[in-house]
Amino acid sequence: MPKPARVFVSHSHKDVSFVKRLIKVLESHGIEYWYSPKHIAGAQQWHDEIGRALARCNWFVLVLTPAAAASKWVKHELLFALEARAYSAHIVVLNVRQAKYKRLSWTLHEFQWIDFTRGFDRACKPLLRVWKRQYRSEPLRGTRRRKSAG
């Protein structure tokens, strides 16, 4: 039986609003994840904790934006994933905003890409299929669905 997905979310801190939305989707669909602002306490050695998280996870999701492409820490995380056996065939690139991805690795084109530039909900469907889940869009809080007349 395959191991359950434990997803390492690699991103630039400048993209936190997108990542918060993404982790809500992962949570609501029962997918374990590691996300640095949530899982690192203030006094911890953050680079050591990132290394431990990379060693525990078995899926690597890269939130690709211009800020991520310019981040040396995103590059370090990606290089670890590219070399780790646990991530073999388990790297997914989320194309959030067009970026010069070759700054991170010229090999990124070989992995599965999910295009978020055409809409968040639309892209969540193929993303969740990676883990054999069907995307359920959650209605906004405080809104009611109207009953159809008839």
Secondary structure in CASP SS format (residue, H / E / C, confidence):
PFRMAT SS
TARGET T0000
AUTHOR 0000-0000-0000
METHOD secondary structure of the structure
MODEL  1
M C 1.00
P C 1.00
K C 1.00
P C 1.00
A C 1.00
R E 1.00
V E 1.00
F E 1.00
V E 1.00
S E 1.00
H C 1.00
S C 1.00
H H 1.00
K H 1.00
D H 1.00
V H 1.00
S H 1.00
F H 1.00
V H 1.00
K H 1.00
R H 1.00
L H 1.00
I H 1.00
K H 1.00
V H 1.00
L H 1.00
E H 1.00
S H 1.00
H C 1.00
G C 1.00
I C 1.00
E E 1.00
Y E 1.00
W E 1.00
Y C 1.00
S H 1.00
P H 1.00
K H 1.00
H H 1.00
I C 1.00
A C 1.00
G C 1.00
A C 1.00
Q C 1.00
Q C 1.00
W H 1.00
H H 1.00
D H 1.00
E H 1.00
I H 1.00
G H 1.00
R H 1.00
A H 1.00
L H 1.00
A H 1.00
R H 1.00
C C 1.00
N C 1.00
W E 1.00
F E 1.00
V E 1.00
L E 1.00
V E 1.00
L E 1.00
T C 1.00
P H 1.00
A H 1.00
A H 1.00
A H 1.00
A C 1.00
S C 1.00
K H 1.00
W H 1.00
V H 1.00
K H 1.00
H H 1.00
E H 1.00
L H 1.00
L H 1.00
F H 1.00
A H 1.00
L H 1.00
E H 1.00
A C 1.00
R H 1.00
A H 1.00
Y H 1.00
S C 1.00
A C 1.00
H C 1.00
I E 1.00
V E 1.00
V E 1.00
L E 1.00
N E 1.00
V C 1.00
R C 1.00
Q C 1.00
A C 1.00
K C 1.00
Y H 1.00
K H 1.00
R H 1.00
L C 1.00
S C 1.00
W C 1.00
T C 1.00
L H 1.00
H H 1.00
E H 1.00
F C 1.00
Q E 1.00
W E 1.00
I E 1.00
D E 1.00
F C 1.00
T C 1.00
R C 1.00
G C 1.00
F H 1.00
D H 1.00
R H 1.00
A H 1.00
C H 1.00
K H 1.00
P H 1.00
L H 1.00
L H 1.00
R H 1.00
V C 1.00
W C 1.00
K C 1.00
R C 1.00
Q C 1.00
Y C 1.00
R C 1.00
S C 1.00
E C 1.00
P C 1.00
L C 1.00
R C 1.00
G C 1.00
T C 1.00
R C 1.00
R C 1.00
R C 1.00
K C 1.00
S C 1.00
A C 1.00
G C 1.00
END
